[in-house]
Amino acid sequence: MTMKLKIVKDNNPIMRKKSLPVEMPLSNKDKETLDAMLDYLKRSQDEEYAKKHNIQAGVGMAAIQIGLLKRMFVIYYETENGIVQYQLVNPQILETSVKKCALEAGEGCLSVPNHHEGLVHRYYKIKMRAYDALTNEDIILSAQGYDAIVLQHEYDHLDGKFYYDRINPSRPQERLPGEEII
């Protein structure tokens, strides 16, 4: 039986709160929640399913997006090199690059029904430490480009931030010196 998840929208005040560390070892309830979140992402990327259930496709989801103030998020998407999937608990960003990057088409979010035009400036490379509930081990992730953007987007949710907070309101399309546009 799959847990029914309801996505919390950006106008809900809980979305601006800072999520709290998850108690370790991971409880069965937290693992079930992470499994349900991952399942939701997989289903959201199935065009037919998403249309039938009127849900938006997503590549990441933080616990706060289902109303839980817990520092954990899931990621799921396919690349030409295979599937990228994580169930990250208590992530910490250890290092960031000087170089920045942004998605040319801008970012989107399951909790944000309205599109916000503009470049979201993020670090091109990051190193993140977390417990991965999929593999049951502490890991250190080194990511760059799109992968780094997805991780930073979800990490921002843990601190009550949205991608559009990072768009320059007076110059939304302005590129930073040396920035890589993806």
N, C-alpha and C positions, 0 to 999 in steps of 0.2 A: 504494500500500500504506500503510494507516494504522498509525501507531505504536500499540501496545497499551499503555494506561496503567493502572497499578494505584494506587489511592488509598491513601495512607499514613494510618493512623488516629492519633487523638490520644494513644494510649498509647505510641506509638513515640518514644523520646527525641530523634530527629532533629527532630521537630516543634517542639521548644523551642529549637533553635539559631537563631542569627541568620544570615540568608542573606547571601551575598557579592555585591558588585557584579558585573555582567555586563560582560565585556570588549567594547569597541566598536571598530570596527564589528561589528555582530552577525554571528556565525558562521552558516553554513548549518544546522548542527546545532541551534543555539538557535532559529532561525526555524522549523525543522521541528517542534521541541518545542512552540513556541507555537501553531503550526497544529494540531498534534494535540490540544493542550489546548482550543483553541477548538472544534474538531470534537467533542470529548467533551462540552462544555457544550451545544452545539446538540443532539446526540443525546440527552443526559440529559433535555432538555425535551420530547422526543417520548415521550408517555405509553406508547405501544405498545412502542417500542424499550427504554425504561427498564424496563418490566415484564419483557420477554423476557430482558433481560440483568441483571436484578436490580440496577439502579443507581439512586441517588438523584438527583433533579433538582437542578441547581445553576445559579447565575447568575455565579459567579466561581470561579477556581481559581488558586492560587499554585504556583509550581514546586516548592516544598517539599512540597506535597501529593502529588507523584509522586516524592519522594525527592531532588530536586535543590536544593542550597543556593545558589540563584541569585535575585537580586532582580528577579524578573519575575512578572507575573500576567496572566491574561486575564479579560475580563468579557463576558458575552453575555446579553441579555434584551430582550424586546419591551415597548414602552410604546405608549400611544395615539398618541404622536408619532413612532413608528418604532422601529428597532432600535438598541440601545445596544451597541456592541462595541468592545473595545480589546485590544491586545496590548502591555501596558505594561512597559517595561524601565527599570531603575534609577529608579523613581519617588521623588520627594521631596515631602513636604507643605510648602508654602511659607507658607500662611496658614490659620488656623482661626477660626471665629466664637466669640463668647462664648456664644451661644445653643446649647443642646443639643437632641438629638432621640433618639427610640428607636422601634423597631417594637413596636406593641402586642402582636403575637403572639410577640415574641421573635425571635431569629435562629437560623439553622440552619447546618450546615456539612457538606460532603462527608466531612470527616475525623472528624466527631463522630457516632458511631452513636446515642448517647443524648441525648435532648432535655434541655436545661437551662432550667428555668423562670425567667423574670425579664426585667426591662428592661435592655437593653445601651445605656448612655448614650454617645452619640457627638456630635461637632460637627455642627451643623445645616448649616453651609457650610464647604467647604474649597477651597483652591486647590492643585493638584498639578502638578508638572512631571515629564515623563517622555519617553522615546523611544517612539513608537507604531510597532511593527513592522508594523502593518496598513497604515499610510499612509507608512511610511518617513520620518517626520519627528519633530523634537522638538516637543512640544506643551505647552501649559499648559491644564489643565482647571479650570474653575470648576464646582463641583457643589454641590447642596443637597438636603436631604431624603433620599429613598430612594437616589438616585445617590451622594450623599456617604457614606451608610452602607455601601453595597457597596464603594466604594473604600477606606474605612477598614478594613473587615473583611479585605479581601485584603492591605492594607498591613500590618496587624497580624501576619499570617502571616510576613512577611519578617523580623519581629523576634521570632519564636517565641511569639507571643501568640494566645490563643483568645478568641472572643467571651465565653465564660463567665467569663473572668478579669475582665471588666468588670461583672459582675452583683454587686450588693451581697448577700453571703451572709446577712446578718441581716435585710435588708429588700429582697428581690428585686423587689417591685412598686413600690417607692417612686419617685415622680416628682420630678424636680428642679424648682425654681422656674423658671417660664417655659419649661419644656421642651415641645417639640412632639412629640406622640405620633402616629405615622403608621400 
